[in-house]
Every structure is written in C-alpha cells, then in structure tokens.
Amino acid sequence: MACVYIPVQNSEEEVRVALDQLPRDASDILDILKAEQAPLDLWLIIAREYFKQGKIEQFRQILEEGSSPEIDEYYAEVRYERIAILNALGAYYTYLGKIETKNRKIETKHREKEEHFIMATQYYNKASRIDVHEPSTWVGKGQLLLAKGEVEQASSAFKIVLDADRDNVPALLGQACAEFNRGRFSDSLELYKRALQVYPDCPGAVRLGIGLCRYKLGQFEKARRAFQRALQLDPENVEALVALAIMDLHPNEASGIRKGMQKMQRAFEIYPYCAMALNYLANHFFFTGQHFLVEQLTETALAVTNHGPTKSHSYYNLARSYHSKGDYEKSGLYYMASVKEINKPHEFIFPYYGLGQVQLKLGDFRSALTNFEKVSEIYPDNCETLKSLGHIYVQLGQIEKGQEFMKKAAKIDARDAEAFTDLGELLISSDTSAALEAFKTARTLMKKGGQEVPIEVLNNIGVLHFEKEEFELAQQVFMEALGDGIWLTLLDNKVNIYAIDASASILQYKDMQLFRRLEEDGHSVELPWNKVTVLFNLARLLEQFNNTEAASILYRVILFKYPDYIDAYLRLAAISKARNNLQLSIELVNEALKVNGKYPTALSMLGDLELKNDDWVKAKETFRAASDATDGKDSYATLSLGNWNYYAALRNEKRAPKLEATHLEKAKELYTRVLIQHTSNLYAANGAGVVLAEKGHFDVSKDIFTQVQEAASGSVFVQMADVWINLAHVYFAQGNFALAVKMYQNCLRKFYHNTDAQILLYLARTHYEAEQWQDCKKTLLRAIHLAPSNYTLRFDAGVAMQKFSASTLQKTKRTADEVRSTVAELENAVRVFSQLSAGSNLHLHGFDEKKINTHVEYCKHLLEAAKVHREAAEREEQQNRQRQEAARQVALAEEARRKAEEQKKYLLEKRKQEDEQKRVRQLEENFERVKEQWKSSTSASKRRERPENDEDEGGHSEKRRRKGGKRKRKDKSSRSRYETQEEEADMMDDQDELEDEDANMNYRETTHQMDDQDDAAGENAQDLLAAAGLEDSDAEDEMAAPSSTAVRRRQALSESDDDEQPNPIRDNTDSDGEIRDDNDKPDEDAGLDDD
C-alpha cells in the first residue's frame, strides 16, 4: 500500500498519508501541507493520486492552491516543482477543452471550451515566466496547440524542445503526433522509432502509434506486428485489441470476421465503455439483423464518448437500424445527427448517403440532391450515387441531366445490370432505340451472371420492339417472358376442338365454359399476376397481326382469371367496333364500367361509340362525366368534348351561322386547354388545326398539321391518318393540287393499303379540280371496285368522262386518237347515266332523275358532234400519213446518196494515201541508188594515174581541155539524172489529180515517164564511162540532143503542175551532181580536178 510522508516542521516526525485512503475533502490534506510547509513535490504526488482515483475536483483544488501567489512567494526559490504544478494544471484544462471540442456548435459548450483553453494557456505562460527554457512547458504548450487544431504551431513548440535535446521522449512523441495529424506518416513513424530507441521501455501506446503509422502507409503486416507487440506489453490494451479486430474484419472473409469479432468482444469485456468497440459490435449485429442490440450498444457508445467521429459512427448505426425497419422519420433524424458531428464530408461520408436516401424516399428531392452531390464529390465513380442523382434529376424535371448520370453509371460499371435497367427506364420516353439497347444489355448481363431476367425487363424489351414495328422480335420476347402456360396451347392450336372465330369469341365473352373444359381435359389454366401485363401486350401484338381471334381468346383468359381487368373489356370492345358491331362494343364498355363506374378511359370510349351511333346528347353527357371523373385533368375526355363541338358545327341541319361559329370556338377552346396541360398532345394539336382550317387560316393550320405529322410518324402506337388527310385538304383548298394528290396517295398506301373508297373519292376530286380527267376517272373506277354499291361514285365517274370529252372537243388541235377516245368515253358516260336513270330508288341515293336525264342528253349531243369530228380527224390523219410516207421516201433516197458519196470519198482518200506511200518509197530507192553511184564514181577517179611532165604544152592544154569537157558532161549528166528524179516525183504527185481523165492521156504520160527513165539510165552510163576515163569526146555532141529533148519534155510537164513542191534532194545538190551539206563549198570538186 503506497503512502507518502509529510515531515513535521521543526521536528523529526513525519505525517504518514496513505494514498489509497485520501480524505474525501481535500481541505484536510491541504491544511496539513500548508501547516507543515511540505515540499511542493508532495503536493503534486497527492494531486495526481486524486486524479487517478477520479476525484478531479480534489485534484484541481490542490494544484490551484499549490500555484497560489502565497505559495509562489513562499517557495520562490523552488522552480521545478512550481513549473510542474502549473504544467499539470495546463494539461488538465487542455483535457477539459479537448473533450468538448466536438460540441462547439452548441453555444454554451463552445464558450466553455474556449475558457478551458484560455486557462491552460495562462498556466503555461506563467510556467514560462519562471523558466522560459523548461522543456516540459513547451511540450505542454504543444499538446494544447494540438488540442486546438493548430498543428503547425504545435510542431514548432515541439521542435524548440528537440532542438535543445533531440532525445526528449515527450517531445518526440508530441512531434510524431503532430506529423501524423499533418498526414506525414513516414516522418511520424521515424519519430516514434527514435522515441523507442531512446527509451526502449516505452509504454505500449508508443507501439500503438507505430502500428497506426504502418497502417496508414499500407504496411499492414508490420502494423499488425506493432499492435500485437503493444498487446504483449499490455494484454488489456483495448486500443490495440480494437485495431487488430478492425484489421481482421477488413478482408470481409468469414474466418477474419470471426476472429475480429472475438477481439472486439474481448475489448468490450476489458472495458465495456470503449466507444469504438461498441460501434463495431453494433455494426456486426446490424448485419445479423439483431437491431435491438444495435440500439443498446450505440446508445451506450453515445453516453460514454464525446469524440465527434466516434459519435458520428454511433448515430449512423442507429440511423441504419431504423432505416432498415422502415422508420424513415427517426432514421432521418439520426442521419442528421451523424452529419452534424462531422467537420468535413470526406471524414465520414456514409451518413450523407443514408440521409440522401431517406430524403429521396420522403420526397425531399432538393435536400437529397445536395447530400448525394457531396457523396459524388468524394466518390465521383460510385455507381449507386450516380444512379440516385439520375433519379433525382428526373423527378426534378431535368430529364437530360438525369440521363447523363445514368449513362455515366452504366459506363463506369459495364457489368451493372441494374444501372442499364434504370437507364432504359429513363430513356423510354425520349429515345426508344437507346432504351432498347440498355434493356438488352441488362438482360445479357443478367444471363451471364446466372440471374433470372425479371419479367418487367423482358416486357419492356417487347414493348420497345413493338414500338419500332419489329413485331416478330416483340412476339419472341413476350413469349420468353410468359414461359409455359395455357397461352401456348391456345396459340399453337393444339386444341382444335375449341377453336372459334373472333365474333363468336367476343359474343361469348361471359361464357367461361371453354376454360373449364380445358381444365377438365388436363390443361392448367393458370395466369400468375406478374404475367398479366405481358399476356395483354401479346394480345395487342396479335391484333397488330390482324389475328383478332387469338387476341380475343387471350383477353378472355385474362378476364377468366382476373374479372376486374378493365382494359381487357375495352380491347374486346375495340375489336367489336372495328367489326362495326357497335351494340356489342357498347355492352362490353358497360361491363367495364360495372367494375369502375368512373374509369375515364371507359367513359370516353363509351362517348365515342354513342357519337358514332348518332346519339349526340348521350355522347355529350358521357364526355362530361369522363372529364368530371378526373376533375378536368383527363385530356382524352376534354379532347372528346372538343370533337363533339366540332362535329356539331358541321352537322347538315345547321340552323344558324352563329351557332356554327359558337361550336367552333368552343372546340378551339377545349383543344387549347388540352395543349396547355399536355403540350405534346398530337390529337389536340390536330383538332386545333382543323378549326383554324375551317376558319380559313390555311397557312397556320398547314404548319400545325405538318408538325403533328412529323411527331406522329415515329411511333407505331400513334396511327394518325386524319392529319395526313387534313394536310391534303389544306393543299387542295390552297390550289396546290400536286401536293394534295401526293398526300392522299401516301395516306392510302400507309394507313389503308390502297383500299379506302372515301380517300379515293378525295383523290378523284383533286384530279377533277386539276382538270386531270383521265386520272379522275381511273381513281373513281378503283373506288367503284371497292364499293360497287355506291351510286355516287358511278355518277362522279360519268361526270368525269363527260368533262374529259367536252374538253377534248373544245381543243383547236386534236388527234384522231383523242377524238376516238372521246367517242368511247361519251358512249361509256351515256351508258353510266342511263343505268342510273333506270334505277328505281334514286331518291335514296340523293339523285334527281331530271338532272340525270339532262346529262344523258348532253352526252348524246356531244357524241354526235364527236363522230363528225372523228371522221374529219381520220381524213386528216390519212393525209398526214401519206405526206409522212412521201417525206420518208425522200429522206431515204437522200440518205442513200449521202452514204454513196461518203463511200466514194473514202475510197479516193484511201487510194491517194496508198499512192503517196508508193511515191515516197520510190524516192527513197532512187536516193539510195544515186548515193551508191556517186560513191563508185569517186573511188574510180582517185585510182586514175596522172600524165608525166615530159608532155608538151599543147598536149597538156588538150588534156586540160578534155578534162573540162568531161566535167561539163558530168554536170549535164547530173542535172539530167536529178531532173529525171524531179519528173518522177511530179508525175507521182499529179497521178491522183489526173486519174479521172482519158485513158490515152494516162498512157502517154506513162510513156514519157519511161522515156525519161531511159534517158536517165543513158546519162548515168556516160557518167560511169567518164569516171573510168573511157569517155569519148565525140560522144559529147551525141549526148547533147537527147538530153535537150528530155529537158524540153520535163519543162513541158513541169509547167502543167504549178503546185509541185521543191524536192529536198534537189535543193541540196550542186551542178556537179554531188550531195553536200549547206556548209560545203560549191567548187571543192572542181579544185581537185584542176589539180
């Protein structure tokens, strides 16, 4: 048993004080301490013992008395103990301020916290005035600054101590804590390790700090070893147990969870008031569904801690417990309390998410949006948050933004089938193709994951295929959603004995004997509630296939199992209406109204049937009842009332124009009211356009009809043939007959498969107004084929034929075929009118017998005139044919002559080309021959021997004379030879021009040419003799005569051809017969001969 001894003043005796038996009233011990002037260290020991025993007030009382001015004055020389007492008080008030830190939102608590920190600061400052360098004071100041959240200043305080003594363990631990709070876990770890190296016997808390640093750095195994070492040093270290338990729980494995919960339980047993252990235990029991334990543990945790994050976890556990039980009010309050305990959302984001879910459930979309956005800021890729944001934006009317979030969620997690399902549901109303792809992706993911595809998803896929007019695919999906059942038996016709037609099926809609017989025969007639909608949609699809028999059977199956399914009655009524069985249709609608007398769809349908049945008063009352059933919010009922007013304005029994205008204005008002409520209502817009067209505002109504047409063309569920017809009517009224015709034809093809007689009548009228009589007649004949009993169509056809005939006869120019066609049309018109005139019930069809007879007479009159015109036209046609035949013969003759001339010209051109080629070849051959002759003559002259010098001068002169004579003859011979070549070229050039002349002339020219060639050959021979030195001087005169004769002959021929081109060979030759270039000198050979 520990005790202290207080020395008695002025005595050797001591007062023994047992520390475990300290008086409850601290005044008694204070009196002893003061009276005996006990050392200050005893004051501090006794105060600390009070603190350990939880007697905080006594602790504070002793320390405050020990730091009073009187004590300071008396113990002025005692510095360390006074500083220790002041630092203990500073640490005490720091602790008080720290435990209230998280309650600062409450004004009083905040004020108390600030007061505690101020008191701590005062005591530390007072201690610094005693000794400014005391390390413990700076360590205390650093702890105070940490408690205030001033981490940087706290680090500076610890650094002052460490600069003086780097191995100061408290300063090291304080600086490690500061670095940890700054997020510098590596630096913090180094400081903890230094503290452990300096003082190996540190308590387990130091190992705990090392473990936390390792954990933050991701070194989990080392962290685990640090926590285990702390637990070895202190087996009852609750913080180490909790830390190890958390590490066991994190892998989320069964064995780890078991070990973790065992450690949590042990920590709870050691210290039942550990808030963190209580929170983790509560979290465990939440997942096991033991909510009563969750509430007990979290309430205990809230009672024993003032730590904000810990309290936030406790409130969160409570909120989750109530949330899972469906108590959204309480869970919302606890989520809110959890949020208030958090400084920043990133510290603990889960309560924000839970609060957003509760607010979304309660319809507080704005607040929910704020909380989910905070979650998204910290976890931008969290799919659940993105999906929640998408739903909220859709609820707030921001459809596009909602779709963006859903697309982002589906993109982030491409395996999240739920994300694609939600995305598909959002896109259904705006982008059916994208919605279909999203649903298909969700179905694929579910199948890959081994999940069963929900019927809702399959139904949506089928409906979207239906909208895209992919009926076969829609049927496959609907059948997949339905699976096995009685519908397979009925659709596959496996029970042919029960097959009945559609009309009988509808008439016997109340007779359930069919299904009872099926049950008796062993067929299970079961229809689960979640497949009713799919079966109904399948029946609608069969209607689209025009398989009304099967569709009506399926509707009856639904009514057999669920007699209150109103839509099945209404679809059977629609089938009856399509078959013009109005009474049965009204009966079926009344059956639906027995189930719910204020069902607006049934009331509106009943009003339509009554209007079609010409029961105007009942129809108006029914439409009003339908509107009143929804407080005027049912757009269909309001629209039906507008239609009623429009039809009332157009009734045949109009009594006053004012009444018509009143009805039209009322109809416009009702249509406008619907458009205000639903701006995209196509039928209301169409009605407003009709009223405007009736008032003559064609341009405005045309714009409206065009917009409605464009909007309606994208959905299979909106079959608005009326807007096409109305748009065609507007084009007709504006005189734009071509567009009107095109619009009527498109409407016929798209909606009526070219089988509606009324639309054909509209089309025929347009052709009539456009004066397209034949097209009008053809259209009317098509309509008569569809409605042979409609006498009006026959009458209109007769009028069209009459009009065509009259217009043809009024032409100034007309062909015989046109006149014959006119006669045939008039004969047909007379036949048609005569048939109508012979009818006995003309008045039933609105015909006047006198008027028909007038048409007959007029057509007969036109027929007589047409016959006369036909004869004249036939005569004129015969004459035209004769003239055309004569002109044709002339044209044929002219064509034959032209072709003959072209053939002749072609042959002449071809012969000319051949002759030209032949002449060129001859010239080339002559040129080569001349070159060879010149070469041979030159070589012969070089071999000739020169005479000796002993000849006398006369002889020499004679030789020189002889040589000169030879050169002359050579010149003559050369000229003769080349002139002969020129003559040959001239003769060849003139040959084409003279080919048509007399044959004798050709013969003479040929003879001359041959003579010239002979002369040239003779001359060439003389030249060869001269070159060889065998020429006789006497022969010179003999050769002169023929040469001159040849020259004259050539001159005569040359004069006959003025167009002859110079011979390029002749241009390059000199008188001596040599061929040389332009740069050669003309007297070169002469000089050689002289030598």
JOKAJO-V355823 format. One record per helix or strand. SS is the DSSP state (~ for helix, > for strand). FROM is the first residue (numbers start at 1). LEN is the number of residues. If there is no record, write none. Layout:
BEGIN
ss->[SS	SS]
from->[FROM	FROM]
len->[LEN	LEN]
END
This chain:
BEGIN
ss->[>	>	~	~	~	~	~	~	~	~	~	~	~	~	~	~	~	~	~	~	~	~	~	~	~	~	~	~	~	~	~	~	~	~	~	~	~	~	~	~	~	~	~	~	~	~	~	~	~	~	~	~	~	~	~	~	~	>	>	~]
from->[3	14	19	26	40	56	69	80	101	107	135	151	169	185	204	220	238	254	275	291	308	328	345	350	365	383	399	417	432	455	471	486	496	502	513	529	548	566	582	600	616	635	657	682	698	721	737	757	773	791	816	842	849	953	999	1035	1064	1069	1075	1084]
len->[5	5	3	10	13	11	6	20	3	24	14	14	13	14	13	14	13	17	13	14	17	13	3	13	14	13	14	11	17	13	12	6	3	6	8	16	14	13	14	13	14	15	21	13	15	13	15	13	14	19	23	4	95	39	30	21	4	1	1	7]
END
